[in-house]
């Protein structure tokens, strides 16, 4: 009868090692963002769309990305008031890229309204993979009524 506890102990050990050996390691690697455009310090034209281009990759699987643009100035102004009151521009939107390990993103979906206040802004890109790991990239851009137009391959 001493054989039953020994067999039970051996089987328990085998099952314990068997189940732990089969467990998949959790993904802790953040996705990679290569933001191509807009570039650091780029002047973006108020009243037009933004050329947005980047490469995303992950060791397992991507989830989504988000773009946020918010003011990076103290908000005070000098001079006369115009008929159309400028306001700090704020943009935030997410896109789904799940089911892919790598993707190229190119669009013109960010539009800066005519009422946007000129000045320095932060453009933030966040990418989350399927496991919830998040990476981000920050750029300073300038919103202006002057300049900012340049050619891009569509």
N, C-alpha and C positions, 0 to 999 in steps of 0.2 A: 504493500500500500504506500510505501515511501516513494514509489515511482511516479505517482500522480502529481504530487506537488512539484517534483523536478521537471516533469513534462510541461506542466502549466507555466512554470517559471521560464522555461526555454521558449515556449510558444509566445509568451508575453514579450520577451526580449526581442524575438524575431519580428513580431508585428510592430513593436515600437520603433525599431530601426528601419523597417520597411516603409512605414508611413512617413517618417521624417526624411528619409532619403528621397522620397517622391515629391515632397513639397517644392513648389516653384519659388525661387527667390523673388521677393517683391522688387519692382522697378523703382529705383531711387534716382535715376539719371534724368536731369532736366532736358527739355527739348532745346534745340539750337536755332537761334534766329539770326539770319544774315539780312539786315535791312539795307537795301540798295538805294532806294529813293523814297522819301526825300533825304537829302544828305544833311549833315550837321551844319547849322547856320543858313540853310537854304531860305530864300525869300519866296513865300507863297503868295500868289495874287489873290487879293480879296475880290470876291465876285466870280471866282472860277473854281474848277475842280482841282484836286490834288492828284498828281501822278504818284501812285503808290506801288512799290515793287519790293519783294523780298523772297527769300528762300527759307523754308522751315524743314527741320528734320528731327527725328527722334530715334533712339535705339530700339524702341518697341513699336509704339503707335501714337500718332498725334491725336489730339482731342479737338481743340478750338483755339482761335486767336482773337484778341481784342485790340482795337486801336482807340486810344484816348488822346484828345488834344485839349489842353486847358491853358489859361492865361498864366504868364510868368512875369507879371508886372504889378506895381502897387496900386494901379487903378486911378490915380489922379490925372487930370488933364488941364491944359492951358489953352486959351483962345476962345473963339466964339462958338456958340452952339449951331449945329446944322439942323435942317428940317428933319432929317432922318437921324435919330439918336443912335450913335454907335453903342454896341454892347460887347463885352468880352465874349469871344467865341468859345463854345464848348462842344465837343463832339465825343461820342462814345458809342461804339457798335462792336458786336461780336459776330464771328463767322465760324461755321462748323467745318472742320477738316478731318473729322474722324474717319478711320478706316485707311489712312495713309501713313506711311513712314516718312515720306518726303513729299513736298509740294512746292511749286513755284506760284507765287501770288502776284498778280498784276491787275490793278483796276483803277478806276477813276470815280469811285463811289463817294468819296469825301468831297463835299462842296462847301466852300467858305462863302457865307452870305454877304451881300453888299453892306449890311449893317454891322459887320464884325469890326471891333476896335483894332486898329493897327498896333503892332508891338511884338514883343517876344512871347513865345508860347513854348510849352513842352509838348512834344509828340511822344507818346508812350505806346509801345507794342508789348503785349503780354501773350505768351503762348503756353497752353496747358496741354500736357500729354494725357493719354487715356488713363494713366495711373494717378493723375492729379498733380504731378510735378509741374512747377511753373517757372518760366524764365521770362525776363523782360529786357527791353532795350529802350533807352531814352535818348531823344534828340532835342536840341533847341532849334526852333524854326522861327522865322519872322514873317508876320502877316503884314502886307503892305498893298497900297493902291498902285504903287510904282513897280515896274520890272517883274521879275519872277518867272517870266515865260521862257522856256527852253525846250528844245526838241527831244523827244523820246521815241524809241522804237515801240510801236504798238504791237 
